[in-house]
């Protein structure tokens, strides 16, 4: 029997991109998907776009929230699938057969993951993320940076705890580390599984986001190792920028 996937999209005032994201989910060839959309009481027409597809949605809530991760927690609390995937407004599941291909990779893994392609505000490809998905992933794999985006990781719902709301910009890093610590089987799909729109809250609040990341990495990896690791992160970033004139992270 095909596992049920709960795809959760959060959105607030993003009428420009919401339909593109929704269609990447609704048009999947994989049929056992429940689609949950959490809107933060948009006022720009986003809700009108969503209502056009309401019969095809499992859940749709539009109400004020306390931020991105509060909204993601609302979606998680409504999910009934075997697995959960967060595909926020502006992002896309990579191709229309991607979900089917992910679950064909292996049976009953705790986590499936893959690569992410970056896109700018005009939906022009910026190529692969600077942090490539590791060949083998575990909770220690983030010590040199977040090398799997939350759009590119399918997590068994039974190990998916709520996001920690003490983090406003980088709670997804903490969340992935926590679920990875609980996972007994993690499968690399060796494929692109998500398209990511750059310029989210972590970019708009870049300094605050970096401080949170440092705090999270210190929590799991220790202060001194984290300081040393960040030296390597800085060197790798500088080398990448010199070669490509962009960061793609």
C-alpha positions in Angstrom: 0.0 0.0 0.0 1.3 3.5 -0.9 2.2 5.6 2.2 0.1 8.7 2.7 1.9 12.0 2.4 0.8 15.1 4.1 2.0 18.2 2.2 1.8 21.4 4.3 2.0 24.8 2.7 2.1 28.0 4.7 1.4 31.3 3.1 0.8 35.0 3.9 0.1 37.6 1.3 1.8 35.8 -1.6 -0.7 35.9 -4.4 2.1 36.0 -6.9 3.4 32.5 -6.1 0.8 30.5 -4.2 -0.9 28.9 -7.3 2.4 27.8 -8.7 3.3 26.0 -5.4 -0.2 24.5 -5.2 -0.1 23.1 -8.7 3.2 21.4 -8.0 1.5 19.5 -5.3 -2.0 19.0 -6.8 -0.7 17.7 -10.1 1.5 15.0 -8.7 1.1 11.6 -10.3 1.3 10.1 -6.8 -2.3 10.0 -5.6 -2.1 9.3 -1.8 -1.5 12.9 -0.8 -3.4 15.1 1.6 -2.8 18.8 1.0 -3.0 21.2 3.9 -2.7 24.9 3.5 -2.3 27.3 6.4 -2.8 31.0 5.5 -2.0 33.8 7.9 -5.2 35.8 7.1 -3.9 37.2 3.8 -5.4 40.4 2.4 -3.9 40.5 -1.1 -6.0 38.0 -2.9 -4.1 34.9 -1.9 -7.2 33.4 -0.2 -9.2 33.8 -3.5 -6.6 31.8 -5.4 -6.7 29.1 -2.7 -10.5 28.9 -2.7 -10.4 28.1 -6.4 -8.9 24.7 -5.4 -10.6 24.2 -2.1 -12.4 21.0 -3.1 -9.0 19.4 -3.7 -7.6 20.4 -0.3 -7.8 18.2 2.8 -7.6 21.3 5.1 -7.5 25.0 4.6 -7.2 27.4 7.5 -7.0 31.2 7.2 -6.3 33.0 10.5 -3.6 35.1 12.2 -0.6 33.2 13.5 2.5 33.9 15.5 5.0 33.5 12.7 6.2 30.9 10.1 6.9 28.1 12.6 3.6 28.6 14.5 1.8 28.2 11.1 3.9 25.1 10.3 3.0 23.6 13.7 -0.7 24.2 12.9 -0.3 22.3 9.7 1.6 19.5 11.4 -1.2 19.1 14.0 -3.7 18.6 11.3 -1.6 16.1 9.3 -2.8 12.5 9.2 -0.3 11.1 6.7 2.4 8.5 7.2 4.9 11.2 6.1 5.0 15.0 6.2 6.6 17.5 3.7 6.7 21.2 4.2 6.4 23.0 0.8 6.0 26.7 1.6 4.5 29.3 -0.8 6.9 30.1 -3.5 8.6 26.7 -3.5 7.7 23.7 -5.5 8.0 19.9 -5.5 10.6 19.4 -8.2 8.6 17.5 -10.9 5.2 16.0 -11.2 6.5 12.5 -10.6 8.8 13.4 -7.8 6.7 12.1 -4.9 6.3 8.8 -6.6 10.0 8.5 -7.3 10.9 9.4 -3.7 8.8 6.6 -2.3 10.1 4.1 -4.9 13.6 4.7 -3.7 13.2 2.4 -0.6 10.4 1.1 1.5 9.3 2.5 4.9 12.3 4.8 5.6 12.0 7.2 8.5 13.4 10.0 6.3 13.9 10.5 2.6 15.9 13.4 1.3 17.4 14.9 -1.9 18.8 17.9 -3.6 17.3 21.4 -4.0 17.4 23.8 -7.0 17.4 27.5 -6.2 15.3 30.1 -8.1 15.2 33.9 -8.0 12.1 36.1 -7.8 11.6 35.9 -11.6 11.7 32.1 -11.3 15.0 31.9 -13.1 17.2 29.0 -12.0 20.2 29.8 -9.9 21.4 26.2 -9.9 22.1 23.7 -7.1 22.4 24.9 -3.5 25.9 25.6 -2.4 25.4 23.1 0.4 25.0 19.8 -1.5 22.9 17.1 0.1 25.4 14.7 1.8 25.8 11.2 0.5 24.9 9.9 3.9 22.9 12.0 6.3 22.5 11.9 10.1 22.0 14.5 12.8 25.7 15.5 12.8 25.6 16.3 9.1 24.7 20.0 9.7 27.9 20.8 11.5 29.3 22.5 8.4 25.9 24.1 7.4 22.3 23.2 6.6 22.9 20.9 3.7 19.3 19.7 3.3 16.5 22.2 3.1 13.2 21.5 4.8 11.5 21.4 1.3 13.7 18.5 0.4 13.1 16.2 3.3 10.2 13.7 3.8 9.8 12.8 7.4 7.8 10.0 9.0 5.0 11.7 11.0 5.6 9.5 14.0 9.0 11.1 14.6 8.0 14.7 13.5 7.8 16.8 16.7 6.5 20.4 16.7 8.9 23.2 15.7 10.5 25.0 18.7 9.0 28.5 18.7 11.9 30.0 20.6 13.6 30.1 17.2 12.0 32.7 14.9 14.2 32.2 11.8 16.0 28.9 11.9 13.6 26.5 13.7 13.7 24.2 10.7 17.4 23.5 11.3 16.6 22.5 14.9 13.6 20.4 13.7 15.6 18.5 11.1 18.4 17.7 13.6 15.8 16.5 16.1 14.0 14.2 13.7 17.3 12.9 12.4 18.4 11.9 15.9 15.2 9.8 16.2 15.4 8.2 12.7 16.7 4.7 12.3 16.6 4.6 8.5 17.5 7.7 6.3 17.5 7.3 2.5 19.2 9.5 0.0 17.0 9.6 -3.2 20.0 10.8 -5.3 17.7 13.2 -7.1 16.4 16.8 -7.1 13.2 16.8 -5.1 12.5 20.5 -4.5 12.7 24.0 -6.1 13.3 26.8 -3.6 12.5 30.5 -4.0 15.3 32.6 -2.5 14.6 35.6 -0.3 12.6 34.1 2.6 12.5 35.4 6.2 16.0 33.9 6.9 17.4 36.1 4.2 15.5 39.2 5.2 16.6 38.8 8.8 20.0 37.4 7.8 22.0 38.4 10.9 19.4 37.3 13.3 19.1 34.0 11.4 22.8 33.4 11.5 22.9 34.1 15.3 20.1 31.5 15.8 21.9 29.0 13.6 25.0 29.4 15.7 23.0 28.9 18.9 21.4 25.8 17.5 24.6 24.3 16.2 26.3 25.0 19.6 23.4 23.3 21.4 24.0 20.0 19.4 27.7 20.1 18.5 29.3 22.0 21.4 30.8 25.6 21.4 34.4 24.9 20.5 33.7 22.4 17.7 31.1 24.9 16.4 33.5 27.7 16.4 36.1 25.6 14.5 33.4 24.3 12.1 32.4 27.9 11.3 36.0 28.7 10.3 35.6 26.0 7.6 32.1 27.3 6.7 33.5 30.8 6.2 36.4 29.5 4.0 34.1 27.4 1.9 31.7 30.3 1.5 34.5 32.7 0.4 35.8 30.2 -2.1 32.3 29.5 -3.5 31.7 33.3 -3.9 35.0 33.9 -5.7 34.1 31.1 -8.2 30.4 31.9 -8.7 29.8 35.5 -7.5 26.8 34.2 -5.5 26.2 32.3 -2.3 23.3 30.0 -3.2 22.6 29.0 0.3 
